[in-house]
Each structure stands twice: as C-alpha cells, then as structure tokens.
Amino acid sequence: MSKKDLKYFMRERKDEIVTVPAPESFKDEEGNVVNLEIRVLSQAEIQRINDNYRKRSVATDKKGQPYIANGEVIFKTEKDNAKATRHIIVEALQYPDLKSKELMDYYGATDITDMPMLVFRNADEYLTVQRAVLQALGIIEAPEDSELVDDAKN
C-alpha cells in the first residue's frame, strides 16, 4: 500500500481574477463595453461576510420576557441577506474598486455596502453585476446558455 501524500491538497495561495463584461451602459472612450474584474473569494471570506450580517438574540414576547421551551431560552436569528450580498460584491470586485475613496466620495457614500446600488443604479445593471459576481464565486450556477463566466475562466 502506497503512502497517501498530502501535497495534492497543498495548493498555491493566489488570487484568481475573472474578467466579465460590465453592463452595456458602461463604455470606454471608443464605445466598447468595459470589463469587470472579479476576485474569486474563498469560502472562508464569504462565510465571514455572511456571519457579519447575522444577529442572534433572545426571543421575547410583547412584555420583553424571554420565550422558554423545555427549560431552554429560545433564540431568534436575523440576517440581512441583501446587505451581505452587496458586501460580497464589493469585496469581489477589483475593477471597479467600489471601496476606493475617489469613487465613494464621488457618490457621497459612507458605507461600502451602498456602493453597488449607487454605481449600478438601475435594476438591470445591478442584477447583471450581482449575477456575474455570484456566478464567478460559485454561489449561483450560470444558466445553461450562458457563456459569460465560462469564457472568462478559460
């Protein structure tokens, strides 16, 4: 029996950048659609961001008394999925860098999670960017007929 080598699981730690077209409304001086650059976040990074938008607290009745079942206090968990998703978009997008002071000052933003909605302000733009980022990260699957992220990864 041969010794099982762990080197197969010791990958080089490097950022993978995926390039995809931005929404049609973002064009350069020559009229070409600019590309977005998306850094593929690790599962740990995605989990950390999601955990930051999860709040666990004691569930209480209208009088402020905690709910108890079988001698145990009941907890409620609240999660802001929309804000967590926007934060993931900000962390993944390398171009445009939505955390840049210049861009945030231009839009008058103080919270990075507002940036995706300010830069990609109409619903089609935002959904296009959101879909591209989440597909690049493997959070959602690309539709069968979509070559967008598949082409970018090759």
C-alpha positions in Angstrom: 0.0 0.0 0.0 1.5 3.3 -1.0 1.7 6.3 1.4 -1.0 8.9 0.9 0.6 12.2 0.0 -0.9 15.4 1.3 0.8 17.5 -1.3 -2.1 17.1 -3.6 -4.1 19.3 -1.1 -1.5 21.9 -0.7 -2.3 24.4 -3.4 -0.6 27.7 -4.1 -2.4 30.5 -2.5 -3.1 33.1 -5.2 -6.0 35.3 -6.2 -8.0 34.1 -9.2 -9.3 37.1 -11.2 -12.2 36.5 -13.6 -12.9 39.2 -16.2 -16.5 39.7 -17.5 -18.2 42.4 -19.5 -19.8 45.2 -17.4 -23.4 46.1 -18.2 -23.9 47.7 -21.6 -24.2 51.2 -20.2 -20.5 51.2 -19.1 -18.4 52.0 -22.2 -14.9 53.4 -22.7 -14.0 56.4 -24.9 -14.1 54.2 -28.0 -17.6 52.9 -27.3 -16.5 49.4 -26.1 -18.1 47.9 -23.1 -15.6 47.9 -20.2 -14.7 44.7 -18.3 -15.3 44.0 -14.6 -12.5 42.2 -12.8 -13.8 39.8 -10.1 -11.6 38.3 -7.5 -12.7 34.8 -6.6 -13.2 34.9 -2.8 -12.5 31.9 -0.6 -15.4 30.1 1.1 -14.0 31.4 4.4 -14.1 35.0 3.2 -17.7 34.6 2.0 -18.7 32.9 5.3 -17.1 35.7 7.3 -19.0 38.3 5.4 -22.3 36.4 5.8 -21.7 36.0 9.5 -21.2 39.7 10.0 -24.8 40.3 8.8 -26.3 37.6 11.1 -27.6 38.7 14.5 -28.7 36.2 17.2 -30.7 37.4 20.2 -33.1 36.1 22.8 -36.6 35.9 21.5 -39.0 37.8 23.7 -42.7 38.4 24.0 -44.5 41.7 23.9 -43.7 42.4 27.5 -40.0 41.7 27.0 -40.0 38.3 28.7 -37.9 35.6 27.0 -39.6 32.7 25.4 -38.7 29.4 27.1 -39.3 25.9 25.8 -38.3 22.7 27.6 -36.4 24.8 30.1 -34.3 26.5 27.4 -34.3 30.1 26.3 -35.4 30.5 22.6 -33.2 32.5 20.3 -34.1 34.3 17.1 -31.7 34.8 14.3 -31.9 37.8 11.9 -29.9 38.0 8.8 -29.6 40.9 6.3 -29.1 38.8 3.1 -29.3 41.8 0.8 -26.6 43.8 2.6 -24.4 40.7 2.9 -24.7 40.1 -0.8 -23.7 43.8 -1.5 -20.7 43.4 0.8 -19.6 40.3 -1.1 -19.9 42.2 -4.4 -17.8 45.0 -3.0 -15.1 42.6 -1.8 -15.0 40.6 -5.0 -15.0 43.5 -7.5 -11.4 44.6 -8.2 -12.4 46.8 -11.1 -14.1 49.0 -10.4 -12.8 49.1 -6.8 -16.0 50.1 -5.0 -14.0 50.8 -1.8 -11.9 53.5 -3.4 -12.1 56.8 -1.7 -12.4 58.6 -5.0 -15.4 56.6 -6.1 -17.1 56.7 -2.7 -16.5 60.5 -2.5 -18.0 60.9 -6.0 -21.2 59.1 -4.9 -21.2 60.6 -1.4 -21.2 57.2 0.2 -20.0 56.4 3.7 -20.9 52.7 3.7 -19.3 50.4 1.2 -22.4 48.3 1.1 -24.2 51.2 -0.6 -21.7 51.3 -3.4 -23.1 48.6 -5.7 -26.5 50.3 -5.7 -25.0 53.7 -6.4 -22.6 52.7 -9.2 -25.0 50.2 -10.8 -28.1 52.3 -10.1 -30.8 50.8 -12.3 -32.1 47.3 -11.7 -30.7 45.7 -14.9 -27.2 47.0 -14.2 -27.2 45.9 -10.6 -28.7 42.4 -11.4 -26.2 41.9 -14.2 -23.3 42.7 -11.9 -24.7 40.7 -9.0 -25.3 37.7 -11.2 -21.8 37.9 -12.7 -20.1 38.1 -9.3 -22.2 35.3 -7.7 -21.5 33.1 -10.7 -17.8 33.8 -10.6 -17.8 32.9 -6.9 -19.7 29.7 -7.5 -22.6 30.8 -5.3 -25.1 30.5 -8.1 -24.9 28.5 -11.3 -24.7 30.1 -14.7 -27.7 29.4 -16.9 -27.2 26.6 -19.5 -26.9 29.1 -22.3 -24.6 31.5 -20.5 -21.0 31.6 -21.7 -20.2 34.8 -19.8 -18.3 33.3 -16.8 -17.3 30.1 -18.5 -15.4 32.0 -21.2 -13.9 34.3 -18.6 -12.5 31.4 -16.6 -10.9 29.8 -19.7 
